[in-house]
Amino acid sequence: MAISFSPPDVREEDIDAVVEVLRSGWITTGPVGRQFEQDLAQYSGVNEVVLLNSCTAALELALRVLQVGPGDEVIVPAYTYSASAAVIAHVGADIVMVDVAPEEYVPAIDEIVAAVTPRTKAIIVVDIGGVPFDAASLRERLEGTGVDADGNPLLDALDRPVVITDGAHSLGAIRDGVRAGGLGDFTAFSFHAVKNLTTAEGGALTWRSDLPVDQSALTATVRRLSLHGQTKDALSKMKAGAWEYDILEPGFKANMPDVLAALGVSQLRRYPEAVARRQAIIRRYTELLGDAFAVLVHEGKGFASSGHLQLVDLGEWRPRREEIIAGLAERGVAANVHYKPLPLLTAYRDLGFEAADYPHALRQFKGVLSLPLHTLLTDDDVDTVATALLSVVRALPSVR
């Protein structure tokens, strides 16, 4: 493809940072990871960040520190990637799916609140394309709904379901002056290869700095759960005479090694410029395509996206999406589709979910097209993509 969909933007300074760790003699979780956590916390306006091996692990550990399990319910949108819902199954809780709002990619807050029951322990919301969900308004609406805390001190203190943001797309987004990371009670970030900031694979969990919980104790718990329930990490055990450790619970293996964290530290240094470039590309796409298609809005009153995905609703051309994707490919432009609603996937159909029960998510899926959006695109590339899309559509027979 002449114009790739989402290649990683890895530069010489990133490579140098990784090589430095490789040469240091310490490549697993250690001081570079701690530096990345501190940098992420400062950037996101929160006090605590724990690096993990994926956003999926971050979502699951958020549920586990809340002691969510069998008999509990967790609400999740039908329009998202599997990870948002799979973690609910991992902990043995019941998945409660809600449809998106008409002609939107996220549910209405009213619909989420209407799905809350006494068994609802948590709600997972998704920042589709990097647009920050209004988690603060949702938290406000949930006040007074109550929750069966089952002895969990945080749930008891909040006396409502916990709002967990799947922020896989939204590092750097902002709403009402609060950056992604501080909007939901918990936020899970992704640093997968196609994300705005990449560590090849990886993620992080963070939470609001005013969450009514012992912040350092919560950090220690998440770290421990990510390392088999072990009371010391490998670096601590390497200190003279400090080999002794304990396992407090049968935990998991979800830590991020320094060799990957080094890539994150390096990329975060230029991340504000990367987000600004993405937003400039989106504005150009909107200028070129906004009269022909409904383009996902990334900036508005009180919010700004991280600019992760360029979603376009094909409108009347939705029945011809596969032809359009093929036509773009012939012109050297890679395109994609985000996302198949969960009830269209075998795993969730097998759990009893039916696409017909989520008509708005199904409609959005049938018409959505994702265009290339990354910091390796030039202005000419953006013009080429937009021109190619308009050319392909104009060459198709009318569907009216």
N, C-alpha and C positions, 0 to 999 in steps of 0.2 A: 504493500500500500504506500502511495506517495504521502498520504497524511494518515498517520496512525491514530488510533482512538485515544489511548491514554498511556503513553510510554513514561517510565520514570525519568525524572530530571536529576540525574546524578552527575555531579561536577567533580573537577579535580580535587577541590578542597574536601569533598565528601570522601573520596577515595583515600586521600592522605590521612584523614581522621581515622578511618578503619584500619589502615596499614599501621598507624601508630599504636593502636590497641593490639593488633596482631603481634607486633614486635615487643610489646610491653611485658609479655609473659603471663598476663592475666586477661583471659578472653571471655570468661563467663560473668555472671552478675557481680558487679563490684562498683568502684568509684565513678566510672563514666556513666553508668546507669543512674546513680544517685544525682550526678550533675544534670542529666537529662530531666529527671523528675523535678529538680529544683527549677530548672529553666521553664519547663512546662507549667509548673504551678504559678510562677511569676507571670508568664504570658497569659494564662487563663484567668488570673485574678483569684486563685484559690490557695489554700494553705497546704494541701496534701495531694500528692499524686503517687500512684504505685504503678510502675511499668509491668506489663504482662506480655505474654506471647501472642495475644490476639484481642480484638474487641469482643469476640465471643467469650473468651475466658473472663474478661472484665464484666460482661453482663451476668454471666453465671455466678461469679464470686459476689457480685452485688446481691443477688438473690440468696446466696448461701449465708452471707453475714446477717441477712434479715431472717434467717432460719425458715425460708419459704420451702414448703414441701408438700407431701400428699395431703389432700383435703383442702389446700389453699387454692385460690384463683389468682391468675395474673392476666391483666388485660393487655392486648397487643393489637396493632392495626393489621388488617388483612393485606394491605399494600406495603410490603417490605421484603427484605431478603430473609431467607430462612433462619439465619442466626438469631434474629430478634425473638422468634418464637421457640426455636429449638432448645434454647437454654431453659425455658419453662418446663419442657418435657424432661430435660436432664435432671432437674431437681424433683421431679415427680408431681409437680403441681398441675392444675387444670388450665389449659389455654382457653382464654375467652377472647375471641376475635371481634373487632368492631369494624364496620365499613368506613371508608373515607367519606368526606362531605362531597356533595355533587360538584363535579368538575374541579376537584381538588385532589392532592396527593396525600393528604393527612386527614384524620377524623376531626369532626367538630368536637369541641370541648363538651357540649351538651350531650353528645352521643356517648362519650367516654364516661361521663358522670352517671348517665342512665344505666350503664352496664355494671356499675359498682354494686356489690352485694356484701353482706357481713363476712363473706369468705375472701374478699379481695384484699390481698396483702400488698400488691404492687401493680403499677401501671407502667408499661414500657411505651414510650413515645419515640418517634423517629424523625430525625432532621433530614428529610429527603433532599438530596442534591446539595446539602449544605445550608439550607434555609432553616434557621432555628425555630423549632416548635415553641409556642408560647407556654412553656412549662410553668412559669410563675403564675399565670392566670389559672392554669389547671390546679396548681397547688392551692390557690386561694379558694377555688370552687369546691375543693375537697374538704375544706375545713368543716369540722363538725360531723362528717360522715361516719367517723368512728372506725375501729378495726379491732379484731380479736388479736391482741398482741402476743398471746401465747408465751408470755414471759420475756419477749424481746424488748429490751429497754428503749431502743430507738422507736419502734412501732408504738410502744406505750406512750412515749413522750410526744410523738406527732399526733396520735389518736386519729389517724387517717391512713389510707394507702400511700405507700412511698412512690414517688415519681422517679423513674429511671429513664434517662435519656440515652437512646442509641445515637450517639454522636459520631458514628463512623465516618460521616461526611463533613462534619461541621467544625473542626478545629479552626478557630479564628473568627467564627461567626459571632454576631453580637445582637442583642435585643434589649432595648430600654437601658442601654449603658452597661449591661452585664454580658460578659463573654461566655461562649459555650464552655461548659465546665462548671458554671455556677448557676445555671438555669434550672436544671432538674435537681432533685435531692442527690442523686448519683448521676454521673455521666461516664459512658464508655467511649473511648476514642479508638480509631483504627489507624495503623501505620502500614497497612498492606501495600503491595507494590504499586497499585493503581491510585492510591490516595494522594491528596495534596502534599502531604509530608510522609515520606516512606522510610521505614527501617527494613525493607524487604518483606518481613512479616513482623507483626507486633501490634501492641495496643496498650492502653492505660486505663485505669479507673481513678476517678476523682469524685469529689462530693463538695457540696456547699460548705463554705467556711463557717456558716452560722448553724449548721446542722446540730441539733441538740444531742451531742454525743461526745465522748472523750476522743478528740481527734487523733492524738498519738496512739491511743489504744486501738482505734479502728484501723489505722495504718498498719500497726503491728499484726493485727488479725488477718488483714488481707495479704500481707507479705507471707505470713506463716501458712495460710491456706494455699498459697501459690507455690510453696516449697515443701510439699508432703506433710504439712503440719509441724515442721521442724522449727525448733526455737532459735537456731542460728543458721545463717547462710554460710556458703562455702568460704567466703573471704574472712568472716569472723572466726571460723574454725581453724583457719590457717595461722592465726596468731599464736605465738609460743605459749604452750600450756593451755590452750583454749579449745581443745578438741571436743570436750564434753558437750553433749546436747541432749535434748529430749524431743519426743514426738507427742504433741498434745492431742492431735486428732488425725485420722487417716486422710491427709489432705491430697493435693493435686500437684501437678508439675506444670507450671504456667509462667515461669519467670522469663524475663528478657535478658540475654547476655550482653556484656559490654561491647562486643564486636558489632552488634546491631545498634545498640544505644549510641555508639559513636556516630553512626550515620544520622541518627535523629538529632543529636546535638549540633552537628554541622548544618543540617538542613533548616533547623529552627532559627539559626542566625539570620537567614535571608527570607524567612517565611512571611513576614509582613509584605515584602515586595512581591512575593509569589501570589499572595491573596489579591493584592492590588492589580496585578497583571491579569489574573483570572477574571476579576470584576470588569476590567476594561474589555476583555474579550467578550464577555457576556453582553455588555452594552453594545458592542459592535454587532453581535448576532441579533440582538433585539432590534437594532436600527435597520438591519438588512432583511430580517424575516418577520418582524412584528406585524406587518400589514397582511401577511399571508397565513400566519399560523399563530396559535396561542403559545407563547413562550413562557416558561416558568419564570416568575418574578423573583429576582434575587435581592432587590433593594426596595425598601418602602419606608413608611412612617415608623420610626423606632427600631428598624432592624436592617441588618446587612448580612448577606450570606457569606460563607467561605468560598463560594463559587466552585463547587465540586462537580456537578453535573449540569450539562446544557440539555434540558428536557424540552421537547417541542411536541405539541399536540397537533397531529396531522389533520384534524377536523374532517372535512368531507373526503379526504384522501386516505382515511384510516383503513378501508378495505384493501388498499394497495400497498400496505406497508412493506411486505416482503419484496415486492417489485421495486419499491423505492430504495430499500437497502441494497438490493442487487444492482440497481442503476448507479447508486453512489459508489459501490465497489468498482464498477466498470470505469468510473471516472477517477479512481485512485483514492477514494475517501472511505475510511472505515466508520461504520455506525454501529450502534448497539441498542438494546432495549432494557430499561429498568422500570419496574420489575414485574415478573409474573406474580400475580396475587397468590398468597399461600394456598388457598383452596384449589388452585389449579394443579398443585404439585401432589404427586402420589402419596408422599408421607402424610400430608395433612388431609387428603381425601380419605386415607385409611383410618384417620382419627375421627372421621364423621363430618368433616367440614365440606360444604358444597358451594361452588362458585355462585350459584343462583342466589344465595343468601347475601351476597356482597355485590350488588349490581353496580354501584358507583366505582368500586375498585376495578371491576371487570371492564367497565367503559373506559376508564383512564388507561388501563393496560392496552386495550385494543387500539388506542390511538397514539400512544407515546413513542417517540423516537429520541434516542440520545446521540448527540453530535459530539465530535472531538472537542475536548476542552482540557488543555494542559499548557504549562509554561514554555513548552518548546514550539508552540504555534507562533508564527509570525502574523502580522496584520494581513499580509497577502494570503497566507494560509486560510485565515478566517473568511476572507472574501471568496476564496476558492470553494470552500465548503458551502457557504451560503448560496453562491452562484450555482454550484452543482445540484443542490437540493431543489432550487427553483427550476432549474433546467429539466431535471428528472420529472418533476411533477407536471410541468407544462407539456411534456412529451407524452404523458399518459392520457388515454381516453377519459373523458369526463365521466364521473360516477353519478352525476345528478340525473 
